[in-house]
Amino acid sequence: MTTISDQDHVYMHQAIELAKLGRFTTTPNPNVGCVIVKDNQVIGTGYHQKAGQPHAEVYALQMAGQQAKDATAYVTLEPCSHFGRTPPCADALIQSGVKRVVIAMQDPNPNVAGKGIKRLQDAGIEVTLGILADQAEAINKGFLKCMRTGLPFVQLKLAASLDGKIAMASGESKWITSNKAREDVQQFRAQASCILSTRATVQADNASLTVRYNELPDDVQKIYSLEDVRQPIRVIIDSQDELTGTENIFNQSGETWVIRKNDTPIEKPNIKIIIEPTHCKQIDLSKLFSLLAEKQMNTVWVEAGAHLAGALIEQDLVDELVIYYAPKLLGHNALNMCILPNLQKLAFAPQFHFESVEMIDEDLRVILKRK
């Protein structure tokens, strides 16, 4: 039986911190970190940086060189065992001569799913599985959910007053929250595969729905250049085919997908019209999310109004609520955070639990998960 030491936890923690460095650039691939240790000395480190580029193990092995023989490799996700854009990482570890591989969690990707572990074991390498698995799970929520369920990880962002209002009765909403809160949103956008919104929000807010590089934290800008940071695909629900192509969103860099009932074109570059079935004259959200998952949109960041927010919550399609509360009261005539027309009894109210609560300048950021 393998003995798990305190040092195993220390080195796996380092590998997880390395994996996080790829969170803005690896989509649709998972974030993976690797640390190689010999005689209690770190001799190689690496993390996956971008789809199509070498995986974490390869970078770490390159740094370790010949010293990798008889070393221990710590990897946050099971090494791949198949040829994709790059050769199998399990083979690279075997060829390096490492004697032990410590893996935080098994990869649910059916192309891997235990096959990488078996390949290592068949080569005589000792494998230890399950160290800091919860932390490894947390850095790949979108990838893991897509692989397990065929649906993306959905984060619904709301900015509200203390009394849960998102705009004045007139529609005025700029700006409820502080500059720092809006800058904080950029990190979530930058990590998402796509940003989902609606025609109404795009037109009412003159929205661009882009990642503003200069608003990302200084430590992020030190690692990534402007060219490194992806612009998530913008996915706009336009169930009544009312977008004209003149909206601000169509003048931004990156792709925009318009979800419609028919293929009426919008004469602008980098626009894809996607036809989706409707339910009660509205786009079927479950089918839309299945489609997005098929297109490797692992993480969906939603910025929209009360109607879409309510529909997503009512249909139990939200994995996380990210709410920014401003220290203001807008009163009973202001617009509500979400609309739940079918909710009649308290017993049926959607319930969440607090994942984190943090002050962002003068505002409060609350992240909640569905019970």
Stockholm file with secondary structure:
# STOCKHOLM 1.0

chainA/1-371         MTTISDQDHVYMHQAIELAKLGRFTTTPNPNVGCVIVKDNQVIGTGYHQKAGQPHAEVYALQMAGQQAKDATAYVTLEPCSHFGRTPPCADALIQSGVKRVVIAMQDPNPNVAGKGIKRLQDAGIEVTLGILADQAEAINKGFLKCMRTGLPFVQLKLAASLDGKIAMASGESKWITSNKAREDVQQFRAQASCILSTRATVQADNASLTVRYNELPDDVQKIYSLEDVRQPIRVIIDSQDELTGTENIFNQSGETWVIRKNDTPIEKPNIKIIIEPTHCKQIDLSKLFSLLAEKQMNTVWVEAGAHLAGALIEQDLVDELVIYYAPKLLGHNALNMCILPNLQKLAFAPQFHFESVEMIDEDLRVILKRK
#=GR chainA/1-371 SS CCCCCHHHHHHHHHHHHHHHTTTTTCTTSCCCEEEEEETTEEEEEEECCSTTSCCHHHHHHHHHGGGGTTCEEEESSCCCCSCSSSCCHHHHHHHHTCSEEEESSCCCCTTTTTHHHHHHHHTTCEEEECTTHHHHHHTTHHHHHHHHHSSCEEEEEEEECTTSEEECTTCCCTTSSCHHHHHHHHHHHHHCSEEEEEHHHHHHHTCCCCCCGGGSCHHHHHHCCTTTSCCCEEEEECTTCCCCSCSGGGGSSSCEEEEESSCCCCCSTTEEEEECCEETTEECHHHHHHHHHHTTCCEEEEECCHHHHHHHHHTTCCSEEEEEECSCCCCTTSEESCCCTTCCCGGGSCCEEEEEEEEETTEEEEEEEEC
#=GC SS_cons         CCCCCHHHHHHHHHHHHHHHTTTTTCTTSCCCEEEEEETTEEEEEEECCSTTSCCHHHHHHHHHGGGGTTCEEEESSCCCCSCSSSCCHHHHHHHHTCSEEEESSCCCCTTTTTHHHHHHHHTTCEEEECTTHHHHHHTTHHHHHHHHHSSCEEEEEEEECTTSEEECTTCCCTTSSCHHHHHHHHHHHHHCSEEEEEHHHHHHHTCCCCCCGGGSCHHHHHHCCTTTSCCCEEEEECTTCCCCSCSGGGGSSSCEEEEESSCCCCCSTTEEEEECCEETTEECHHHHHHHHHHTTCCEEEEECCHHHHHHHHHTTCCSEEEEEECSCCCCTTSEESCCCTTCCCGGGSCCEEEEEEEEETTEEEEEEEEC
//
